[in-house]
């Protein structure tokens, strides 16, 4: 009988590290979007703003919400040098 052929797998640590880095980067983007949304919604309670934005599951939806709110907030007439579009 012959010995079974041994196949070694490549080291998975670098791949796992990169996947972890990608997850961390995406989490940072989502956190930054939540903070931006909370600032745009001021004086609303920040925690409620975070919760409402968190209910939007897809990143595209979150971006659309922030763009819509940002256009309204940043085009207020009481802001200096405001532009309306």
C-alpha positions in Angstrom: 0.0 0.0 0.0 1.2 3.5 -0.8 1.3 6.3 1.6 -1.4 9.0 1.2 -0.3 12.2 -0.5 0.0 15.0 2.0 -1.3 18.4 0.7 -0.5 21.5 2.8 -2.8 24.4 2.7 -1.5 27.9 2.4 -1.2 30.0 5.6 -4.6 31.7 6.1 -3.4 34.2 8.7 -2.7 37.0 6.1 -6.1 36.5 4.5 -7.8 36.6 7.9 -5.9 39.7 8.8 -7.0 41.5 5.6 -10.6 40.5 6.1 -10.4 41.9 9.6 -9.0 45.1 8.3 -11.8 45.4 5.7 -14.4 44.8 8.4 -12.8 47.4 10.6 -12.7 50.0 7.8 -16.3 49.4 6.9 -17.3 49.8 10.6 -15.3 53.1 10.7 -17.2 54.4 7.6 -20.6 53.5 9.2 -19.6 55.1 12.5 -18.5 58.3 10.7 -21.8 58.4 8.8 -23.7 58.0 12.1 -21.7 60.9 13.7 -22.3 63.1 10.6 -26.0 62.3 10.7 -26.2 63.1 14.4 -24.5 66.4 13.8 -26.9 67.3 11.0 -29.9 66.4 13.1 -28.8 68.6 16.0 -30.6 69.4 18.4 -32.3 66.0 18.2 -30.9 63.4 20.7 -27.8 61.8 19.3 -28.6 58.3 20.5 -32.0 58.5 18.7 -30.3 59.7 15.5 -27.8 56.7 15.7 -30.7 54.3 16.2 -32.7 55.7 13.3 -29.8 55.6 10.9 -29.0 52.1 12.0 -32.4 50.9 10.9 -31.4 51.6 7.3 -29.7 48.3 6.6 -27.9 49.2 3.3 -25.1 51.7 3.1 -26.6 53.2 -0.1 -29.8 53.9 1.9 -27.8 55.5 4.7 -26.0 57.7 2.2 -29.3 58.8 0.6 -30.8 59.7 4.0 -27.7 61.8 4.9 -27.7 63.5 1.5 -31.4 64.4 1.8 -31.0 65.7 5.4 -27.8 67.5 4.5 -29.4 69.4 1.6 -32.2 70.6 3.9 -30.0 71.5 6.8 -27.1 73.1 4.9 -29.5 75.2 2.7 -31.0 76.9 5.7 -31.3 80.6 5.2 -29.8 81.4 8.6 -26.4 79.9 7.5 -23.9 82.4 6.1 -23.1 81.9 2.5 -25.8 79.3 2.0 -26.5 77.9 -1.4 -29.8 76.3 -2.3 -30.0 73.7 -5.0 
